[in-house]
């Protein structure tokens, strides 16, 4: 055997067969995770727009004065 053959990694696949209750729970969890991902993604885009406008010297945010002014 060569040295490379000893380092070979294997992977396994498993088929899940959840019950109806487990499938409903999985769907609920995925729905919550999807909503959280979308919320955080929108938050990131909003933050980027605020910073981009701040760097460009213009502010379209109504709370700019309270957030970034000392």
Predicted model as a PDB file, atoms N, CA, C, CB and O in Angstrom, pLDDT in the B-factor column:
MODEL        1                                                                  
ATOM      1  N   UNK A   1       0.833  -1.193   0.000  1.00 50.00           N  
ATOM      2  CA  UNK A   1       0.000   0.000   0.000  1.00 50.00           C  
ATOM      3  C   UNK A   1       0.868   1.244   0.000  1.00 50.00           C  
ATOM      4  CB  UNK A   1      -0.942   0.005   1.207  1.00 50.00           C  
ATOM      5  O   UNK A   1       1.913   1.307   0.648  1.00 50.00           O  
ATOM      6  N   UNK A   2       0.418   2.190  -0.719  1.00 56.00           N  
ATOM      7  CA  UNK A   2       1.158   3.447  -0.735  1.00 56.00           C  
ATOM      8  C   UNK A   2       0.721   4.312   0.433  1.00 56.00           C  
ATOM      9  CB  UNK A   2       0.951   4.192  -2.069  1.00 56.00           C  
ATOM     10  O   UNK A   2      -0.300   4.061   1.074  1.00 56.00           O  
ATOM     11  N   UNK A   3       1.497   5.306   0.683  1.00 59.00           N  
ATOM     12  CA  UNK A   3       1.194   6.215   1.788  1.00 59.00           C  
ATOM     13  C   UNK A   3      -0.135   6.945   1.554  1.00 59.00           C  
ATOM     14  CB  UNK A   3       2.333   7.233   1.967  1.00 59.00           C  
ATOM     15  O   UNK A   3      -0.894   7.190   2.492  1.00 59.00           O  
ATOM     16  N   UNK A   4      -0.395   7.279   0.316  1.00 59.00           N  
ATOM     17  CA  UNK A   4      -1.619   8.004  -0.017  1.00 59.00           C  
ATOM     18  C   UNK A   4      -2.859   7.149   0.264  1.00 59.00           C  
ATOM     19  CB  UNK A   4      -1.597   8.437  -1.491  1.00 59.00           C  
ATOM     20  O   UNK A   4      -3.878   7.671   0.717  1.00 59.00           O  
ATOM     21  N   UNK A   5      -2.784   5.875   0.006  1.00 59.00           N  
ATOM     22  CA  UNK A   5      -3.930   4.999   0.233  1.00 59.00           C  
ATOM     23  C   UNK A   5      -4.279   4.919   1.714  1.00 59.00           C  
ATOM     24  CB  UNK A   5      -3.649   3.602  -0.314  1.00 59.00           C  
ATOM     25  O   UNK A   5      -5.448   4.736   2.054  1.00 59.00           O  
ATOM     26  N   UNK A   6      -3.318   5.047   2.585  1.00 68.00           N  
ATOM     27  CA  UNK A   6      -3.589   5.014   4.014  1.00 68.00           C  
ATOM     28  C   UNK A   6      -4.347   6.253   4.475  1.00 68.00           C  
ATOM     29  CB  UNK A   6      -2.293   4.882   4.787  1.00 68.00           C  
ATOM     30  O   UNK A   6      -5.044   6.214   5.489  1.00 68.00           O  
ATOM     31  N   UNK A   7      -4.214   7.349   3.738  1.00 72.00           N  
ATOM     32  CA  UNK A   7      -4.854   8.597   4.128  1.00 72.00           C  
ATOM     33  C   UNK A   7      -6.246   8.760   3.510  1.00 72.00           C  
ATOM     34  CB  UNK A   7      -3.979   9.764   3.733  1.00 72.00           C  
ATOM     35  O   UNK A   7      -6.881   9.796   3.706  1.00 72.00           O  
ATOM     36  N   UNK A   8      -6.719   7.787   2.790  1.00 75.00           N  
ATOM     37  CA  UNK A   8      -8.025   7.889   2.148  1.00 75.00           C  
ATOM     38  C   UNK A   8      -9.135   7.986   3.202  1.00 75.00           C  
ATOM     39  CB  UNK A   8      -8.266   6.677   1.221  1.00 75.00           C  
ATOM     40  O   UNK A   8      -9.162   7.229   4.173  1.00 75.00           O  
ATOM     41  N   UNK A   9     -10.006   8.897   2.993  1.00 80.00           N  
ATOM     42  CA  UNK A   9     -11.132   9.076   3.904  1.00 80.00           C  
ATOM     43  C   UNK A   9     -12.381   8.485   3.287  1.00 80.00           C  
ATOM     44  CB  UNK A   9     -11.347  10.567   4.237  1.00 80.00           C  
ATOM     45  O   UNK A   9     -12.573   8.531   2.072  1.00 80.00           O  
ATOM     46  N   UNK A  10     -13.203   7.945   4.113  1.00 86.00           N  
ATOM     47  CA  UNK A  10     -14.454   7.369   3.625  1.00 86.00           C  
ATOM     48  C   UNK A  10     -15.620   8.199   4.146  1.00 86.00           C  
ATOM     49  CB  UNK A  10     -14.596   5.882   4.062  1.00 86.00           C  
ATOM     50  O   UNK A  10     -15.509   8.874   5.170  1.00 86.00           O  
ATOM     51  N   UNK A  11     -16.717   8.142   3.440  1.00 90.00           N  
ATOM     52  CA  UNK A  11     -17.915   8.846   3.886  1.00 90.00           C  
ATOM     53  C   UNK A  11     -19.098   7.877   3.778  1.00 90.00           C  
ATOM     54  CB  UNK A  11     -18.164  10.153   3.034  1.00 90.00           C  
ATOM     55  O   UNK A  11     -19.080   6.917   3.008  1.00 90.00           O  
ATOM     56  N   UNK A  12     -20.090   8.159   4.555  1.00 91.00           N  
ATOM     57  CA  UNK A  12     -21.269   7.303   4.598  1.00 91.00           C  
ATOM     58  C   UNK A  12     -22.512   8.139   4.344  1.00 91.00           C  
ATOM     59  CB  UNK A  12     -21.372   6.571   5.955  1.00 91.00           C  
ATOM     60  O   UNK A  12     -22.568   9.316   4.699  1.00 91.00           O  
ATOM     61  N   UNK A  13     -23.494   7.524   3.732  1.00 90.00           N  
ATOM     62  CA  UNK A  13     -24.785   8.171   3.541  1.00 90.00           C  
ATOM     63  C   UNK A  13     -25.847   7.348   4.256  1.00 90.00           C  
ATOM     64  CB  UNK A  13     -25.122   8.327   2.028  1.00 90.00           C  
ATOM     65  O   UNK A  13     -25.846   6.118   4.217  1.00 90.00           O  
ATOM     66  N   UNK A  14     -26.745   8.065   4.905  1.00 91.00           N  
ATOM     67  CA  UNK A  14     -27.835   7.413   5.619  1.00 91.00           C  
ATOM     68  C   UNK A  14     -29.152   7.979   5.123  1.00 91.00           C  
ATOM     69  CB  UNK A  14     -27.695   7.600   7.154  1.00 91.00           C  
ATOM     70  O   UNK A  14     -29.272   9.182   4.890  1.00 91.00           O  
ATOM     71  N   UNK A  15     -30.119   7.128   4.965  1.00 92.00           N  
ATOM     72  CA  UNK A  15     -31.446   7.578   4.568  1.00 92.00           C  
ATOM     73  C   UNK A  15     -32.297   7.698   5.825  1.00 92.00           C  
ATOM     74  CB  UNK A  15     -32.097   6.599   3.533  1.00 92.00           C  
ATOM     75  O   UNK A  15     -32.441   6.749   6.596  1.00 92.00           O  
ATOM     76  N   UNK A  16     -32.856   8.893   6.009  1.00 91.00           N  
ATOM     77  CA  UNK A  16     -33.709   9.114   7.173  1.00 91.00           C  
ATOM     78  C   UNK A  16     -35.148   8.766   6.815  1.00 91.00           C  
ATOM     79  CB  UNK A  16     -33.604  10.581   7.670  1.00 91.00           C  
ATOM     80  O   UNK A  16     -35.627   9.083   5.726  1.00 91.00           O  
ATOM     81  N   UNK A  17     -35.808   8.129   7.723  1.00 96.00           N  
ATOM     82  CA  UNK A  17     -37.225   7.814   7.554  1.00 96.00           C  
ATOM     83  C   UNK A  17     -37.968   8.287   8.802  1.00 96.00           C  
ATOM     84  CB  UNK A  17     -37.446   6.275   7.309  1.00 96.00           C  
ATOM     85  O   UNK A  17     -38.331   7.489   9.666  1.00 96.00           O  
ATOM     86  N   UNK A  18     -38.187   9.598   8.879  1.00 96.00           N  
ATOM     87  CA  UNK A  18     -38.843  10.127  10.087  1.00 96.00           C  
ATOM     88  C   UNK A  18     -40.332   9.794  10.112  1.00 96.00           C  
ATOM     89  CB  UNK A  18     -38.652  11.646  10.174  1.00 96.00           C  
ATOM     90  O   UNK A  18     -40.960   9.568   9.078  1.00 96.00           O  
ATOM     91  N   UNK A  19     -40.870   9.773  11.320  1.00 97.00           N  
ATOM     92  CA  UNK A  19     -42.313   9.602  11.471  1.00 97.00           C  
ATOM     93  C   UNK A  19     -42.993  10.901  11.054  1.00 97.00           C  
ATOM     94  CB  UNK A  19     -42.693   9.214  12.944  1.00 97.00           C  
ATOM     95  O   UNK A  19     -42.319  11.895  10.783  1.00 97.00           O  
ATOM     96  N   UNK A  20     -44.299  10.899  11.002  1.00 97.00           N  
ATOM     97  CA  UNK A  20     -45.017  12.117  10.617  1.00 97.00           C  
ATOM     98  C   UNK A  20     -44.760  13.244  11.609  1.00 97.00           C  
ATOM     99  CB  UNK A  20     -46.521  11.843  10.516  1.00 97.00           C  
ATOM    100  O   UNK A  20     -44.600  14.398  11.211  1.00 97.00           O  
ATOM    101  N   UNK A  21     -44.718  12.920  12.888  1.00 98.00           N  
ATOM    102  CA  UNK A  21     -44.452  13.930  13.912  1.00 98.00           C  
ATOM    103  C   UNK A  21     -43.031  14.482  13.770  1.00 98.00           C  
ATOM    104  CB  UNK A  21     -44.656  13.336  15.320  1.00 98.00           C  
ATOM    105  O   UNK A  21     -42.816  15.690  13.874  1.00 98.00           O  
ATOM    106  N   UNK A  22     -42.071  13.597  13.535  1.00 97.00           N  
ATOM    107  CA  UNK A  22     -40.689  14.042  13.357  1.00 97.00           C  
ATOM    108  C   UNK A  22     -40.546  14.888  12.093  1.00 97.00           C  
ATOM    109  CB  UNK A  22     -39.742  12.834  13.296  1.00 97.00           C  
ATOM    110  O   UNK A  22     -39.814  15.878  12.095  1.00 97.00           O  
ATOM    111  N   UNK A  23     -41.227  14.514  11.028  1.00 97.00           N  
ATOM    112  CA  UNK A  23     -41.179  15.296   9.789  1.00 97.00           C  
ATOM    113  C   UNK A  23     -41.769  16.688  10.013  1.00 97.00           C  
ATOM    114  CB  UNK A  23     -41.938  14.568   8.656  1.00 97.00           C  
ATOM    115  O   UNK A  23     -41.242  17.676   9.503  1.00 97.00           O  
ATOM    116  N   UNK A  24     -42.854  16.765  10.769  1.00 98.00           N  
ATOM    117  CA  UNK A  24     -43.459  18.064  11.074  1.00 98.00           C  
ATOM    118  C   UNK A  24     -42.503  18.915  11.912  1.00 98.00           C  
ATOM    119  CB  UNK A  24     -44.803  17.875  11.819  1.00 98.00           C  
ATOM    120  O   UNK A  24     -42.369  20.116  11.678  1.00 98.00           O  
ATOM    121  N   UNK A  25     -41.840  18.290  12.888  1.00 98.00           N  
ATOM    122  CA  UNK A  25     -40.869  19.020  13.709  1.00 98.00           C  
ATOM    123  C   UNK A  25     -39.694  19.517  12.869  1.00 98.00           C  
ATOM    124  CB  UNK A  25     -40.357  18.128  14.847  1.00 98.00           C  
ATOM    125  O   UNK A  25     -39.235  20.646  13.042  1.00 98.00           O  
ATOM    126  N   UNK A  26     -39.214  18.675  11.965  1.00 97.00           N  
ATOM    127  CA  UNK A  26     -38.100  19.074  11.099  1.00 97.00           C  
ATOM    128  C   UNK A  26     -38.522  20.238  10.214  1.00 97.00           C  
ATOM    129  CB  UNK A  26     -37.620  17.884  10.231  1.00 97.00           C  
ATOM    130  O   UNK A  26     -37.768  21.196  10.049  1.00 97.00           O  
ATOM    131  N   UNK A  27     -39.723  20.162   9.643  1.00 97.00           N  
ATOM    132  CA  UNK A  27     -40.224  21.260   8.804  1.00 97.00           C  
ATOM    133  C   UNK A  27     -40.348  22.552   9.600  1.00 97.00           C  
ATOM    134  CB  UNK A  27     -41.582  20.893   8.194  1.00 97.00           C  
ATOM    135  O   UNK A  27     -40.023  23.630   9.102  1.00 97.00           O  
ATOM    136  N   UNK A  28     -40.819  22.439  10.836  1.00 98.00           N  
ATOM    137  CA  UNK A  28     -40.955  23.631  11.685  1.00 98.00           C  
ATOM    138  C   UNK A  28     -39.588  24.237  11.976  1.00 98.00           C  
ATOM    139  CB  UNK A  28     -41.675  23.283  13.006  1.00 98.00           C  
ATOM    140  O   UNK A  28     -39.418  25.454  11.901  1.00 98.00           O  
ATOM    141  N   UNK A  29     -38.623  23.403  12.305  1.00 98.00           N  
ATOM    142  CA  UNK A  29     -37.265  23.884  12.580  1.00 98.00           C  
ATOM    143  C   UNK A  29     -36.656  24.543  11.347  1.00 98.00           C  
ATOM    144  CB  UNK A  29     -36.372  22.728  13.052  1.00 98.00           C  
ATOM    145  O   UNK A  29     -36.051  25.611  11.448  1.00 98.00           O  
ATOM    146  N   UNK A  30     -36.810  23.921  10.199  1.00 97.00           N  
ATOM    147  CA  UNK A  30     -36.256  24.499   8.973  1.00 97.00           C  
ATOM    148  C   UNK A  30     -36.910  25.828   8.647  1.00 97.00           C  
ATOM    149  CB  UNK A  30     -36.427  23.535   7.802  1.00 97.00           C  
ATOM    150  O   UNK A  30     -36.244  26.751   8.176  1.00 97.00           O  
ATOM    151  N   UNK A  31     -38.204  25.934   8.891  1.00 98.00           N  
ATOM    152  CA  UNK A  31     -38.906  27.185   8.652  1.00 98.00           C  
ATOM    153  C   UNK A  31     -38.380  28.294   9.572  1.00 98.00           C  
ATOM    154  CB  UNK A  31     -40.414  26.993   8.857  1.00 98.00           C  
ATOM    155  O   UNK A  31     -38.174  29.425   9.132  1.00 98.00           O  
ATOM    156  N   UNK A  32     -38.164  27.963  10.849  1.00 98.00           N  
ATOM    157  CA  UNK A  32     -37.621  28.957  11.780  1.00 98.00           C  
ATOM    158  C   UNK A  32     -36.199  29.362  11.395  1.00 98.00           C  
ATOM    159  CB  UNK A  32     -37.639  28.410  13.214  1.00 98.00           C  
ATOM    160  O   UNK A  32     -35.845  30.540  11.447  1.00 98.00           O  
ATOM    161  N   UNK A  33     -35.395  28.385  11.012  1.00 97.00           N  
ATOM    162  CA  UNK A  33     -34.020  28.693  10.614  1.00 97.00           C  
ATOM    163  C   UNK A  33     -33.985  29.545   9.358  1.00 97.00           C  
ATOM    164  CB  UNK A  33     -33.230  27.408  10.391  1.00 97.00           C  
ATOM    165  O   UNK A  33     -33.167  30.458   9.251  1.00 97.00           O  
ATOM    166  N   UNK A  34     -34.866  29.256   8.403  1.00 97.00           N  
ATOM    167  CA  UNK A  34     -34.944  30.045   7.182  1.00 97.00           C  
ATOM    168  C   UNK A  34     -35.333  31.486   7.496  1.00 97.00           C  
ATOM    169  CB  UNK A  34     -35.949  29.423   6.205  1.00 97.00           C  
ATOM    170  O   UNK A  34     -34.757  32.420   6.937  1.00 97.00           O  
ATOM    171  N   UNK A  35     -36.302  31.669   8.383  1.00 97.00           N  
ATOM    172  CA  UNK A  35     -36.729  33.017   8.756  1.00 97.00           C  
ATOM    173  C   UNK A  35     -35.600  33.773   9.461  1.00 97.00           C  
ATOM    174  CB  UNK A  35     -37.972  32.954   9.662  1.00 97.00           C  
ATOM    175  O   UNK A  35     -35.386  34.957   9.200  1.00 97.00           O  
ATOM    176  N   UNK A  36     -34.886  33.095  10.346  1.00 97.00           N  
ATOM    177  CA  UNK A  36     -33.776  33.743  11.046  1.00 97.00           C  
ATOM    178  C   UNK A  36     -32.666  34.120  10.066  1.00 97.00           C  
ATOM    179  CB  UNK A  36     -33.223  32.821  12.147  1.00 97.00           C  
ATOM    180  O   UNK A  36     -32.097  35.207  10.168  1.00 97.00           O  
ATOM    181  N   UNK A  37     -32.355  33.236   9.123  1.00 97.00           N  
ATOM    182  CA  UNK A  37     -31.328  33.533   8.131  1.00 97.00           C  
ATOM    183  C   UNK A  37     -31.703  34.764   7.315  1.00 97.00           C  
ATOM    184  CB  UNK A  37     -31.111  32.330   7.207  1.00 97.00           C  
ATOM    185  O   UNK A  37     -30.878  35.651   7.100  1.00 97.00           O  
ATOM    186  N   UNK A  38     -32.955  34.811   6.862  1.00 96.00           N  
ATOM    187  CA  UNK A  38     -33.407  35.950   6.058  1.00 96.00           C  
ATOM    188  C   UNK A  38     -33.375  37.245   6.869  1.00 96.00           C  
ATOM    189  CB  UNK A  38     -34.826  35.698   5.526  1.00 96.00           C  
ATOM    190  O   UNK A  38     -32.996  38.292   6.345  1.00 96.00           O  
ATOM    191  N   UNK A  39     -33.768  37.184   8.136  1.00 96.00           N  
ATOM    192  CA  UNK A  39     -33.744  38.362   8.995  1.00 96.00           C  
ATOM    193  C   UNK A  39     -32.320  38.875   9.166  1.00 96.00           C  
ATOM    194  CB  UNK A  39     -34.361  38.045  10.362  1.00 96.00           C  
ATOM    195  O   UNK A  39     -32.067  40.072   9.032  1.00 96.00           O  
ATOM    196  N   UNK A  40     -31.386  37.967   9.463  1.00 95.00           N  
ATOM    197  CA  UNK A  40     -30.000  38.375   9.666  1.00 95.00           C  
ATOM    198  C   UNK A  40     -29.355  38.856   8.370  1.00 95.00           C  
ATOM    199  CB  UNK A  40     -29.195  37.223  10.247  1.00 95.00           C  
ATOM    200  O   UNK A  40     -28.518  39.759   8.393  1.00 95.00           O  
ATOM    201  N   UNK A  41     -29.735  38.266   7.249  1.00 95.00           N  
ATOM    202  CA  UNK A  41     -29.219  38.721   5.966  1.00 95.00           C  
ATOM    203  C   UNK A  41     -29.703  40.133   5.661  1.00 95.00           C  
ATOM    204  CB  UNK A  41     -29.638  37.763   4.850  1.00 95.00           C  
ATOM    205  O   UNK A  41     -28.926  40.967   5.195  1.00 95.00           O  
ATOM    206  N   UNK A  42     -30.973  40.406   5.920  1.00 94.00           N  
ATOM    207  CA  UNK A  42     -31.513  41.748   5.718  1.00 94.00           C  
ATOM    208  C   UNK A  42     -30.825  42.742   6.653  1.00 94.00           C  
ATOM    209  CB  UNK A  42     -33.039  41.759   5.948  1.00 94.00           C  
ATOM    210  O   UNK A  42     -30.535  43.871   6.257  1.00 94.00           O  
ATOM    211  N   UNK A  43     -30.565  42.326   7.888  1.00 92.00           N  
ATOM    212  CA  UNK A  43     -29.865  43.186   8.844  1.00 92.00           C  
ATOM    213  C   UNK A  43     -28.468  43.520   8.335  1.00 92.00           C  
ATOM    214  CB  UNK A  43     -29.783  42.510  10.226  1.00 92.00           C  
ATOM    215  O   UNK A  43     -28.013  44.659   8.446  1.00 92.00           O  
ATOM    216  N   UNK A  44     -27.799  42.528   7.783  1.00 92.00           N  
ATOM    217  CA  UNK A  44     -26.456  42.760   7.239  1.00 92.00           C  
ATOM    218  C   UNK A  44     -26.503  43.729   6.062  1.00 92.00           C  
ATOM    219  CB  UNK A  44     -25.816  41.431   6.802  1.00 92.00           C  
ATOM    220  O   UNK A  44     -25.657  44.618   5.962  1.00 92.00           O  
ATOM    221  N   UNK A  45     -27.483  43.571   5.167  1.00 91.00           N  
ATOM    222  CA  UNK A  45     -27.611  44.489   4.037  1.00 91.00           C  
ATOM    223  C   UNK A  45     -27.903  45.914   4.512  1.00 91.00           C  
ATOM    224  CB  UNK A  45     -28.718  44.013   3.089  1.00 91.00           C  
ATOM    225  O   UNK A  45     -27.347  46.874   3.980  1.00 91.00           O  
ATOM    226  N   UNK A  46     -28.767  46.046   5.505  1.00 89.00           N  
ATOM    227  CA  UNK A  46     -29.072  47.380   6.039  1.00 89.00           C  
ATOM    228  C   UNK A  46     -27.843  48.012   6.670  1.00 89.00           C  
ATOM    229  CB  UNK A  46     -30.202  47.301   7.068  1.00 89.00           C  
ATOM    230  O   UNK A  46     -27.590  49.202   6.480  1.00 89.00           O  
ATOM    231  N   UNK A  47     -27.081  47.230   7.417  1.00 88.00           N  
ATOM    232  CA  UNK A  47     -25.855  47.739   8.020  1.00 88.00           C  
ATOM    233  C   UNK A  47     -24.885  48.198   6.938  1.00 88.00           C  
ATOM    234  CB  UNK A  47     -25.201  46.666   8.908  1.00 88.00           C  
ATOM    235  O   UNK A  47     -24.278  49.263   7.049  1.00 88.00           O  
ATOM    236  N   UNK A  48     -24.747  47.398   5.902  1.00 89.00           N  
ATOM    237  CA  UNK A  48     -23.839  47.752   4.807  1.00 89.00           C  
ATOM    238  C   UNK A  48     -24.262  49.060   4.162  1.00 89.00           C  
ATOM    239  CB  UNK A  48     -23.797  46.634   3.756  1.00 89.00           C  
ATOM    240  O   UNK A  48     -23.417  49.911   3.884  1.00 89.00           O  
ATOM    241  N   UNK A  49     -25.546  49.236   3.919  1.00 85.00           N  
ATOM    242  CA  UNK A  49     -26.024  50.476   3.305  1.00 85.00           C  
ATOM    243  C   UNK A  49     -25.744  51.676   4.209  1.00 85.00           C  
ATOM    244  CB  UNK A  49     -27.528  50.380   3.004  1.00 85.00           C  
ATOM    245  O   UNK A  49     -25.341  52.732   3.721  1.00 85.00           O  
ATOM    246  N   UNK A  50     -25.952  51.530   5.516  1.00 83.00           N  
ATOM    247  CA  UNK A  50     -25.675  52.630   6.436  1.00 83.00           C  
ATOM    248  C   UNK A  50     -24.200  52.994   6.424  1.00 83.00           C  
ATOM    249  CB  UNK A  50     -26.111  52.264   7.853  1.00 83.00           C  
ATOM    250  O   UNK A  50     -23.850  54.173   6.365  1.00 83.00           O  
ATOM    251  N   UNK A  51     -23.340  51.998   6.478  1.00 84.00           N  
ATOM    252  CA  UNK A  51     -21.902  52.257   6.477  1.00 84.00           C  
ATOM    253  C   UNK A  51     -21.458  52.837   5.140  1.00 84.00           C  
ATOM    254  CB  UNK A  51     -21.124  50.970   6.782  1.00 84.00           C  
ATOM    255  O   UNK A  51     -20.625  53.743   5.104  1.00 84.00           O  
ATOM    256  N   UNK A  52     -21.999  52.330   4.057  1.00 80.00           N  
ATOM    257  CA  UNK A  52     -21.645  52.842   2.732  1.00 80.00           C  
ATOM    258  C   UNK A  52     -22.023  54.308   2.612  1.00 80.00           C  
ATOM    259  CB  UNK A  52     -22.334  52.024   1.629  1.00 80.00           C  
ATOM    260  O   UNK A  52     -21.251  55.112   2.089  1.00 80.00           O  
ATOM    261  N   UNK A  53     -23.206  54.656   3.092  1.00 75.00           N  
ATOM    262  CA  UNK A  53     -23.636  56.044   3.040  1.00 75.00           C  
ATOM    263  C   UNK A  53     -22.819  56.914   3.989  1.00 75.00           C  
ATOM    264  CB  UNK A  53     -25.117  56.149   3.375  1.00 75.00           C  
ATOM    265  O   UNK A  53     -22.522  58.068   3.679  1.00 75.00           O  
ATOM    266  N   UNK A  54     -22.461  56.364   5.136  1.00 75.00           N  
ATOM    267  CA  UNK A  54     -21.648  57.111   6.086  1.00 75.00           C  
ATOM    268  C   UNK A  54     -20.272  57.409   5.496  1.00 75.00           C  
ATOM    269  CB  UNK A  54     -21.509  56.332   7.403  1.00 75.00           C  
ATOM    270  O   UNK A  54     -19.773  58.527   5.625  1.00 75.00           O  
ATOM    271  N   UNK A  55     -19.659  56.425   4.855  1.00 76.00           N  
ATOM    272  CA  UNK A  55     -18.339  56.620   4.250  1.00 76.00           C  
ATOM    273  C   UNK A  55     -18.422  57.604   3.094  1.00 76.00           C  
ATOM    274  CB  UNK A  55     -17.760  55.280   3.765  1.00 76.00           C  
ATOM    275  O   UNK A  55     -17.504  58.400   2.899  1.00 76.00           O  
ATOM    276  N   UNK A  56     -19.492  57.566   2.335  1.00 72.00           N  
ATOM    277  CA  UNK A  56     -19.664  58.468   1.195  1.00 72.00           C  
ATOM    278  C   UNK A  56     -20.013  59.877   1.649  1.00 72.00           C  
ATOM    279  CB  UNK A  56     -20.747  57.941   0.261  1.00 72.00           C  
ATOM    280  O   UNK A  56     -20.062  60.792   0.827  1.00 72.00           O  
ATOM    281  N   UNK A  57     -20.256  60.069   2.935  1.00 69.00           N  
ATOM    282  CA  UNK A  57     -20.535  61.408   3.441  1.00 69.00           C  
ATOM    283  C   UNK A  57     -21.987  61.815   3.382  1.00 69.00           C  
ATOM    284  CB  UNK A  57     -19.742  62.386   2.693  1.00 69.00           C  
ATOM    285  O   UNK A  57     -22.308  62.996   3.518  1.00 69.00           O  
ATOM    286  N   UNK A  58     -22.854  60.873   3.185  1.00 62.00           N  
ATOM    287  CA  UNK A  58     -24.281  61.201   3.161  1.00 62.00           C  
ATOM    288  C   UNK A  58     -25.023  60.198   4.026  1.00 62.00           C  
ATOM    289  CB  UNK A  58     -24.841  61.200   1.703  1.00 62.00           C  
ATOM    290  O   UNK A  58     -24.626  59.037   4.136  1.00 62.00           O  
ATOM    291  N   UNK A  59     -26.072  60.646   4.619  1.00 55.00           N  
ATOM    292  CA  UNK A  59     -26.837  59.765   5.479  1.00 55.00           C  
ATOM    293  C   UNK A  59     -28.302  59.824   5.090  1.00 55.00           C  
ATOM    294  CB  UNK A  59     -26.648  60.140   6.955  1.00 55.00           C  
ATOM    295  O   UNK A  59     -28.905  60.896   5.042  1.00 55.00           O  
ATOM    296  N   UNK A  60     -28.863  58.661   4.815  1.00 55.00           N  
ATOM    297  CA  UNK A  60     -30.290  58.565   4.532  1.00 55.00           C  
ATOM    298  C   UNK A  60     -31.030  57.984   5.719  1.00 55.00           C  
ATOM    299  CB  UNK A  60     -30.538  57.715   3.287  1.00 55.00           C  
ATOM    300  O   UNK A  60     -32.252  57.841   5.690  1.00 55.00           O  
ATOM    301  N   UNK A  61     -30.289  57.651   6.764  1.00 57.00           N  
ATOM    302  CA  UNK A  61     -30.892  57.062   7.943  1.00 57.00           C  
ATOM    303  C   UNK A  61     -31.416  58.165   8.856  1.00 57.00           C  
ATOM    304  CB  UNK A  61     -29.879  56.170   8.687  1.00 57.00           C  
ATOM    305  O   UNK A  61     -30.665  59.088   9.172  1.00 57.00           O  
ATOM    306  N   UNK A  62     -32.681  58.108   9.295  1.00 58.00           N  
ATOM    307  CA  UNK A  62     -33.227  59.162  10.151  1.00 58.00           C  
ATOM    308  C   UNK A  62     -32.578  59.235  11.527  1.00 58.00           C  
ATOM    309  CB  UNK A  62     -34.697  58.959  10.316  1.00 58.00           C  
ATOM    310  O   UNK A  62     -32.574  60.299  12.146  1.00 58.00           O  
ATOM    311  N   UNK A  63     -32.035  58.138  12.012  1.00 62.00           N  
ATOM    312  CA  UNK A  63     -31.418  58.157  13.337  1.00 62.00           C  
ATOM    313  C   UNK A  63     -29.898  58.291  13.259  1.00 62.00           C  
ATOM    314  CB  UNK A  63     -31.784  56.892  14.100  1.00 62.00           C  
ATOM    315  O   UNK A  63     -29.191  57.893  14.185  1.00 62.00           O  
ATOM    316  N   UNK A  64     -29.404  58.837  12.182  1.00 57.00           N  
ATOM    317  CA  UNK A  64     -27.961  59.006  11.989  1.00 57.00           C  
ATOM    318  C   UNK A  64     -27.362  59.848  13.110  1.00 57.00           C  
ATOM    319  CB  UNK A  64     -27.668  59.656  10.625  1.00 57.00           C  
ATOM    320  O   UNK A  64     -26.321  59.495  13.664  1.00 57.00           O  
ATOM    321  N   UNK A  65     -28.011  60.950  13.443  1.00 56.00           N  
ATOM    322  CA  UNK A  65     -27.465  61.870  14.452  1.00 56.00           C  
ATOM    323  C   UNK A  65     -27.310  61.174  15.796  1.00 56.00           C  
ATOM    324  CB  UNK A  65     -28.368  63.104  14.602  1.00 56.00           C  
ATOM    325  O   UNK A  65     -26.309  61.386  16.481  1.00 56.00           O  
ATOM    326  N   UNK A  66     -28.256  60.365  16.181  1.00 61.00           N  
ATOM    327  CA  UNK A  66     -28.183  59.705  17.488  1.00 61.00           C  
ATOM    328  C   UNK A  66     -27.218  58.529  17.481  1.00 61.00           C  
ATOM    329  CB  UNK A  66     -29.563  59.231  17.913  1.00 61.00           C  
ATOM    330  O   UNK A  66     -26.636  58.204  18.516  1.00 61.00           O  
ATOM    331  N   UNK A  67     -27.040  57.888  16.335  1.00 61.00           N  
ATOM    332  CA  UNK A  67     -26.185  56.704  16.283  1.00 61.00           C  
ATOM    333  C   UNK A  67     -24.707  57.031  16.192  1.00 61.00           C  
ATOM    334  CB  UNK A  67     -26.572  55.853  15.119  1.00 61.00           C  
ATOM    335  O   UNK A  67     -23.890  56.448  16.905  1.00 61.00           O  
ATOM    336  N   UNK A  68     -24.359  57.972  15.309  1.00 57.00           N  
ATOM    337  CA  UNK A  68     -22.941  58.147  14.980  1.00 57.00           C  
ATOM    338  C   UNK A  68     -22.351  59.474  15.458  1.00 57.00           C  
ATOM    339  CB  UNK A  68     -22.759  58.037  13.498  1.00 57.00           C  
ATOM    340  O   UNK A  68     -21.146  59.687  15.321  1.00 57.00           O  
ATOM    341  N   UNK A  69     -23.145  60.345  15.998  1.00 56.00           N  
ATOM    342  CA  UNK A  69     -22.626  61.618  16.499  1.00 56.00           C  
ATOM    343  C   UNK A  69     -22.440  61.546  18.006  1.00 56.00           C  
ATOM    344  CB  UNK A  69     -23.569  62.783  16.128  1.00 56.00           C  
ATOM    345  O   UNK A  69     -23.311  61.048  18.720  1.00 56.00           O  
ATOM    346  N   UNK A  70     -21.324  62.036  18.483  1.00 50.00           N  
ATOM    347  CA  UNK A  70     -21.059  62.006  19.929  1.00 50.00           C  
ATOM    348  C   UNK A  70     -21.605  63.237  20.610  1.00 50.00           C  
ATOM    349  CB  UNK A  70     -19.564  61.889  20.202  1.00 50.00           C  
ATOM    350  O   UNK A  70     -21.474  63.380  21.825  1.00 50.00           O  
TER     351      UNK A  70                                                      
ENDMDL                                                                          
END                                                                             
